Amino acid sequence: MRITTSMSYDRSISYLQRSNSNVDKYSQQYNTGQKFTTAAEDPTGMGNSLRLEAEISTYTQYSVNAGLASDSLGLEETSLSNIYSALQSVQTKLQSAVNGTLDKFNLDAIASALEEYQSMIYDLMNTKTSDGEYIFSGNQSINPTMELQADGKYVCNADAGFRQIKVSPSVQITTSDSGLSLFQQTQVARTASSDGNSVINYKNVESFNEYVNRTYDPTRADNSITMRFDGATGEYVIESNWDGAELQRGTITSDNKVLFNGLEIDLHEGQASTVIELDPPMNDNVLNSLTTVINALRDTNMNTDERNTLIAQGQVNVSTALENINVALGHVGSRLGNIETVISSNESLNVIKQEALANIKEVDVYEAVSNLVKEQNALNVAQQTFSKVNGTSLFDYIR
């Protein structure tokens, strides 16, 4: 084959260019630590690296979200814990108030202490974030959760909304609870109504409350009981009007009073029967229950039995509120535990994806140095060969 000078030059220059390009390539890998910087160098590697970088960025945001959720739930947990402690103190005060030997000054002192706890609970129910949002107001976060009206009643402005934040691809954590369910939808002590043939008194509020909770059925048209009295024998019988079952039988005392599951039925003189209607359940916040008790403690016209009945009902209402707060605290604690687990899982997955990205994109430094030195040596040899081969002339061959 005939080899011309032009062909020799072209081949030598091509080799020099390729060697110089390789030196640039490996020099760039060594300096940047990256196997490639453009899709043209490694289309598949670039596609995989972009996908992994997006996933890593997503998991980084999940970590930020989890931190925000943890802070929000921590604030809620602190507020609920303080409300729970205050209600426990209220319960202790109510127990001390059920004492027939207390005078006006003692009762007024207890009422003042209850007012202080009421104000503390009111403030805690209206806990705000650093941004000024009320954490228990649901979607109405710009409005106070609880509001004191001019008539002395506390009303709840919260709706049933709640907030959630995504902390992993498949996990959303509820970061706030509505005061509507926490504070307002609290069932107060059960009551009953007489048909006018008798007077009813609550001798054991807790016992009556348990009985009504056990037997009342909102789907029934009739939730009443009837007491019938036989004046000739002095006997009475109490029956349920929804199924006619006999609930209690006995001999009535001379004062015409009968105790039935904590409810005292005082039959009017000359009456042979009375119907007692079990009232439907009612919900209210514990702040209004405390107002009722405080007013009863300061009402000098109220007798001891009436006052003790209202105090006992207040105790039931506070106990129910305590139970609701305790359940809520359990839910918040569970969510905080879930966040810790998710954060740990996200960190592990993030490390795995970063390692995968490094395997795809990052160059081994020792390999990069070796390749760079090898290509530099090849370039040097090519340059020397070019100079030697292309520096000859025809006279060198015929000599």
C-alpha positions, 0 to 999 in steps of 0.5 A: 500500500502506498503511504503518502506524507499527507496520510502520515501527517493525518494519522499522527495528528488524529492520534495526537488529538485523541490522546489530548482529548483523553488527557482532558477527559481524565484531567477533568474527572480528576479535578471534578471527581465526576465521571461525566458532566454532560449527557453526551458522555454517558446518556444512561448514567446521566439519566440515572443520576438525575433521577437519584438526585430528584429522589434525594432532594425529595427525601431531604424535603421529607426530613424538613417536613418531619421536623416541622410536624414534630415541632407542631406536635410537640407544642400541642403535647405541651399544651394538652399536658398542661390542660390535663394537669390543670384539670386534675387540680380542678378535680381536687378542688371540687372534691374539697368543695363537697363539704357541708362544714365549709362557710361562705369564705371557704367556698368563695376561696375555692371559687377564686381558685377555680377561676384561676384554673379556668383562666389558665385552661382558657389560655392553653386552649388558645395556644398559638404558634410563633406565626400567630395561628391558633393550633386548636382552631382547625381550618379557622386558625386565625380565630381564637379556639375558645371565646368568652362572650358578653353573657359569660358563656365560652363558645368554640370557634374551631371547625372540624378541620385538621392539618396533615403533612407528608413525611414520606412517600406513603405516610402523612402525619396529622399535625393538629387536632381540632378543639371542636372534638377536644374541648367542645364535644364533651358529654356533660353529666346526664339529666332527667325531667319529671312530668310534674307529678314528682320532684327529682334530685341527683343523690349520686350523679356518677351512678345516675350518669353510668345508668343513663349511658348504659341504657339510653338509646337515641334511636328509640322514640321513648327513653322514659321510666314510670314509677307507680305507687299503690297507696293501699299497700305502700308498694311501688314499682319502676318500669321502663317504657321502651320495653315494659321491663320491671327495673325496681320494686319496693316499699315507699318510705313515709316521705314518698321518696325513692332512690333509683340508680342515684336519682331520688324521686320525690312523689307528690302527695296524692299522686299514684304515678310519675313519668321520668324522661331520660334527657338526650345527651348534651355536649359542652366545654369544661369552661362552662361547667366550671362557670356553673360550679363557681356561681354555685359556690358563690350563691348564698341562696342555694342550699347545700344539696343543690350546691353539692349536686352541681359540684358533683355534676361538675366533677363528672364533666371534668372527669370526662374532659380529663379522659378526652385530653388523655386520649388525645395525648396518647394520639399525639404521642403515637404520632411523635413516635411514628415521626421518629421512625419515619425520620430514621427510615428516610435517613437510611433510604437517603444514604442508600440513594446517595451511595447509588448516585456516587457509584454512578457519577463519582469517579474513583480517585485512584483510577482517575489518577492512573488513567490520567498518567497513562494518557499523559504518557501516551500523549508524550509518546505520540508527540515524540513519535510524531516528531521522529516520524514526520521529521524524516525525509526521502534522503533518510530512507535512501541513505 
